[in-house]
Amino acid sequence: MSMTTPAAVAPIGAKKKIGDVILDVKNISLRFGGVNALTDISFNVREHEIRAIIGPNGAGKSSMLNCINGVYTPQEGAITFRGQTFSHMNSRQVAEMGIGRTFQNLALFKGMSVIDNIMTGRNLKIKSNILMQALRIGPAAREEIAHREKVEHIIDFLEIQAFRKTPVGQLPYGLQKRVDLGRALAMEPQVLLLDEPMAGMNVEEKQDMCRFVLDVNDEFGTTIVLIEHDMGVVMDISDRVVVLDYGKKIGDGEPEEVRNNEDVISAYLGTSH
């Protein structure tokens, strides 16, 4: 990856209002046997910002997201979300707190329709028991109608109305990525973790996804933590960037500051000049 990758989207226009720290990562260390995946990593995320995590392959980026959303439990350190500190939390508990996640490798239900895939993101919001849901009677029926209205709004927002009843496995890769984003949005997260949402996309698909990420941040007010390899995208849409290399933090700041960081340049280009 080059530090000079062309930008995929136009730069952000008006300066948005960034709030206080909503997510604080403190001294996280993660080991698998004798291998250090993360070593003493600290950074924070402010409300309403787009916070990028970048680094070469194997830098520990996905491991960091896995610690935040409860897939991994770090041996050291703690994470504070809206004033609540936790060091041992499973993925469901983290989701209930308001942290959503997409994954690098799509885990959609390929035989199910677009709308049904996105509906699975509403599971945490459903109050009716399984029997009432199956019979679709009384409160369960009204609840399902309300959830489907939310999902239809997301489908309209992501401009996939024409595919709402199409099995996801029949869609092009770029549209499947939108469905994955839609499922995460259906959780109504306060913080959304995006693990390489533009990986494998062509230029046009990347431009579309960048637009949706910016719109989610702007229109929904969702705080976003983003892993992305395309440096043009990162520099254009991020408010701040943290850089990892071999499981250690080597840079942190606004995009232009990170772009000119000698350690970051060396990590990406293998040179100190």
C-alpha positions as CSV (number, residue, x, y, z in Angstrom):
1,M,0.0,0.0,0.0
2,S,1.2,3.4,-0.9
3,M,0.8,6.6,1.1
4,T,0.0,8.3,-2.2
5,T,-3.1,6.3,-3.2
6,P,-5.5,8.6,-5.1
7,A,-8.5,9.9,-3.2
8,A,-11.7,8.0,-3.8
9,V,-14.0,10.8,-2.8
10,A,-14.1,14.5,-2.6
11,P,-12.9,16.0,0.7
12,I,-15.5,16.8,3.4
13,G,-17.0,20.2,3.1
14,A,-18.2,22.1,6.1
15,K,-16.5,21.4,9.4
16,K,-18.8,19.3,11.6
17,K,-19.1,19.5,15.4
18,I,-17.2,16.9,17.2
19,G,-18.3,16.1,20.8
20,D,-16.6,14.7,23.9
21,V,-14.8,11.4,24.2
22,I,-17.4,8.5,23.8
23,L,-15.0,5.6,23.7
24,D,-11.7,5.4,25.5
25,V,-9.2,2.6,24.9
26,K,-6.6,2.4,27.6
27,N,-3.3,0.4,27.6
28,I,-4.8,-2.6,25.7
29,S,-2.4,-5.6,25.4
30,L,-3.5,-8.9,23.7
31,R,-1.5,-12.1,23.4
32,F,-2.1,-15.4,21.7
33,G,0.3,-17.8,23.4
34,G,3.7,-16.2,23.1
35,V,2.7,-13.8,20.3
36,N,1.9,-10.2,21.1
37,A,-1.0,-9.1,18.9
38,L,-1.4,-5.7,20.6
39,T,1.0,-4.0,23.0
40,D,-0.1,-1.2,25.3
41,I,-2.4,0.5,22.8
42,S,-4.3,3.7,23.9
43,F,-6.5,6.0,21.9
44,N,-9.9,7.6,22.2
45,V,-12.9,8.3,19.9
46,R,-15.0,11.4,20.2
47,E,-18.7,11.5,19.6
48,H,-19.7,12.1,16.0
49,E,-16.2,11.7,14.5
50,I,-14.9,9.3,11.9
51,R,-11.9,7.7,13.6
52,A,-9.7,5.6,11.3
53,I,-7.3,2.8,12.3
54,I,-4.7,2.1,9.7
55,G,-1.5,0.0,9.4
56,P,0.2,-2.6,7.3
57,N,-1.2,-6.2,7.1
58,G,-0.7,-7.9,10.5
59,A,-0.6,-4.6,12.4
60,G,-3.3,-5.7,14.8
61,K,-6.2,-3.5,13.4
62,S,-8.9,-6.2,13.4
63,S,-7.7,-7.5,16.7
64,M,-8.2,-4.1,18.1
65,L,-11.8,-4.0,16.9
66,N,-12.3,-7.5,18.3
67,C,-11.3,-6.2,21.7
68,I,-13.6,-3.3,21.5
69,N,-16.7,-5.4,20.6
70,G,-16.0,-8.3,22.9
71,V,-14.8,-11.0,20.5
72,Y,-11.4,-11.0,22.3
73,T,-10.6,-10.3,25.9
74,P,-7.3,-8.4,26.3
75,Q,-4.9,-9.6,29.0
76,E,-4.2,-6.0,30.0
77,G,-6.0,-2.6,29.8
78,A,-9.6,-1.6,29.8
79,I,-12.2,0.1,27.5
80,T,-14.5,2.8,28.6
81,F,-17.8,3.5,26.7
82,R,-19.9,6.5,27.8
83,G,-18.3,6.4,31.2
84,Q,-18.7,2.7,31.8
85,T,-15.4,0.8,32.0
86,F,-15.2,-2.9,31.1
87,S,-12.4,-5.3,30.6
88,H,-14.5,-8.5,30.2
89,M,-17.6,-8.1,28.0
90,N,-19.1,-10.5,25.4
91,S,-20.3,-9.4,22.0
92,R,-24.0,-9.3,22.9
93,Q,-23.4,-7.2,25.9
94,V,-21.3,-4.7,23.8
95,A,-24.0,-4.6,21.2
96,E,-26.7,-3.9,23.8
97,M,-24.5,-1.0,25.0
98,G,-24.7,0.5,21.6
99,I,-21.6,-0.6,19.7
100,G,-22.3,-2.2,16.2
101,R,-19.9,-4.0,13.9
102,T,-19.4,-5.1,10.3
103,F,-16.7,-7.7,9.4
104,Q,-14.0,-7.9,6.9
105,N,-15.4,-11.2,5.6
106,L,-19.1,-11.0,4.9
107,A,-21.2,-13.2,7.2
108,L,-24.5,-12.7,5.5
109,F,-27.3,-15.3,5.1
110,K,-26.8,-15.8,1.4
111,G,-30.1,-17.7,0.8
112,M,-32.2,-15.0,2.6
113,S,-33.5,-11.8,1.0
114,V,-32.0,-8.4,1.6
115,I,-34.8,-7.3,3.8
116,D,-34.6,-10.4,6.0
117,N,-30.8,-10.1,6.3
118,I,-31.2,-6.5,7.5
119,M,-34.1,-7.6,9.8
120,T,-31.6,-9.8,11.7
121,G,-30.0,-6.6,12.9
122,R,-33.2,-5.8,14.8
123,N,-33.0,-8.9,17.0
124,L,-31.7,-7.0,20.1
125,K,-34.7,-4.6,19.7
126,I,-37.4,-7.3,19.6
127,K,-39.3,-7.7,22.9
128,S,-41.8,-10.4,21.9
129,N,-41.1,-14.0,22.7
130,I,-40.4,-16.5,19.9
131,L,-43.9,-18.0,20.0
132,M,-45.6,-14.7,19.6
133,Q,-43.3,-13.8,16.8
134,A,-44.0,-17.0,15.0
135,L,-47.8,-16.5,15.3
136,R,-47.6,-12.8,14.6
137,I,-50.4,-11.9,16.9
138,G,-51.2,-8.9,19.0
139,P,-48.2,-6.9,20.2
140,A,-45.8,-9.1,18.2
141,A,-47.5,-8.2,14.9
142,R,-47.4,-4.5,15.7
143,E,-43.8,-4.8,16.8
144,E,-42.8,-6.5,13.6
145,I,-44.5,-3.9,11.5
146,A,-42.5,-1.2,13.4
147,H,-39.2,-3.0,12.9
148,R,-39.9,-3.5,9.2
149,E,-40.6,0.2,8.8
150,K,-37.1,0.8,10.3
151,V,-35.6,-1.7,7.9
152,E,-37.4,-0.2,4.9
153,H,-35.9,3.2,5.8
154,I,-32.4,1.7,5.9
155,I,-33.0,0.1,2.5
156,D,-34.1,3.4,1.0
157,F,-31.1,5.1,2.6
158,L,-28.7,2.6,1.1
159,E,-30.5,2.8,-2.3
160,I,-31.1,-1.0,-2.6
161,Q,-34.9,-0.8,-2.9
162,A,-34.8,-2.8,-6.2
163,F,-33.1,-5.7,-4.4
164,R,-35.1,-5.8,-1.2
165,K,-36.6,-9.3,-1.9
166,T,-33.5,-10.7,-3.8
167,P,-31.5,-13.4,-2.1
168,V,-28.3,-11.8,-0.9
169,G,-26.1,-14.5,-2.6
170,Q,-27.3,-13.3,-6.0
171,L,-26.1,-9.8,-5.5
172,P,-22.8,-8.3,-6.7
173,Y,-20.1,-8.0,-4.0
174,G,-20.5,-4.2,-3.6
175,L,-24.2,-4.5,-3.0
176,Q,-23.6,-7.3,-0.4
177,K,-21.3,-4.9,1.4
178,R,-24.2,-2.4,1.5
179,V,-26.5,-5.1,3.0
180,D,-23.8,-5.8,5.6
181,L,-23.8,-2.1,6.5
182,G,-27.6,-2.1,6.6
183,R,-27.7,-4.9,9.0
184,A,-25.3,-3.1,11.4
185,L,-27.3,0.1,11.1
186,A,-30.5,-1.8,12.0
187,M,-29.0,-2.2,15.5
188,E,-29.1,1.6,15.8
189,P,-25.6,1.8,17.1
190,Q,-24.1,4.8,18.8
191,V,-20.7,3.7,17.6
192,L,-20.2,1.7,14.4
193,L,-17.1,-0.4,13.9
194,L,-16.3,-0.9,10.2
195,D,-13.7,-3.5,9.3
196,E,-12.5,-2.7,5.8
197,P,-15.9,-1.9,4.3
198,M,-14.3,-1.1,0.9
199,A,-12.1,-4.1,0.6
200,G,-12.4,-5.7,-2.8
201,M,-14.4,-2.9,-4.4
202,N,-13.8,-1.1,-7.6
203,V,-13.4,2.7,-7.7
204,E,-17.1,3.4,-8.3
205,E,-18.2,1.0,-5.5
206,K,-15.7,2.7,-3.1
207,Q,-17.1,6.1,-4.0
208,D,-20.6,4.9,-3.2
209,M,-19.5,3.3,0.1
210,C,-17.6,6.4,1.1
211,R,-20.7,8.5,0.5
212,F,-22.8,6.1,2.7
213,V,-20.3,6.2,5.5
214,L,-20.2,10.0,5.5
215,D,-24.1,10.1,5.4
216,V,-24.4,7.6,8.3
217,N,-22.0,9.8,10.3
218,D,-23.9,13.0,9.3
219,E,-27.5,12.1,9.0
220,F,-27.7,9.4,11.7
221,G,-25.1,11.1,13.9
222,T,-23.3,7.7,14.3
223,T,-19.8,7.8,15.5
224,I,-17.6,5.6,13.3
225,V,-14.4,3.7,13.9
226,L,-13.0,2.6,10.5
227,I,-10.3,0.2,9.3
228,E,-9.4,0.9,5.7
229,H,-6.4,0.2,3.5
230,D,-7.1,2.9,0.8
231,M,-5.1,5.9,2.1
232,G,-6.9,8.3,-0.2
233,V,-10.2,7.3,1.4
234,V,-8.7,7.5,4.9
235,M,-7.3,11.0,4.4
236,D,-10.5,12.3,2.8
237,I,-13.2,11.1,5.2
238,S,-11.4,10.7,8.6
239,D,-11.3,13.3,11.3
240,R,-8.5,11.5,13.2
241,V,-6.3,8.6,12.4
242,V,-4.5,6.1,14.7
243,V,-1.7,4.0,13.1
244,L,-0.6,0.6,14.3
245,D,2.4,-1.4,13.2
246,Y,3.3,-4.9,14.6
247,G,0.7,-4.4,17.3
248,K,2.1,-1.1,18.6
249,K,0.9,2.5,18.1
250,I,3.2,4.5,16.0
251,G,1.0,7.5,15.1
252,D,-2.1,9.3,16.2
253,G,-3.6,12.6,15.0
254,E,-5.4,14.4,12.2
255,P,-4.9,13.0,8.7
256,E,-2.3,15.6,7.5
257,E,-0.3,15.1,10.7
258,V,-0.3,11.3,10.2
259,R,0.5,11.6,6.5
260,N,3.7,13.5,7.4
261,N,4.7,11.2,10.3
262,E,8.1,9.7,9.5
263,D,7.4,6.5,11.5
264,V,4.1,6.1,9.5
265,I,5.9,6.7,6.2
266,S,8.6,4.2,7.1
267,A,6.0,1.5,8.1
268,Y,4.1,1.9,4.8
269,L,7.0,2.5,2.4
270,G,9.8,0.6,4.1
271,T,12.0,3.7,4.0
272,S,12.9,6.6,6.3
273,H,12.8,9.3,3.7
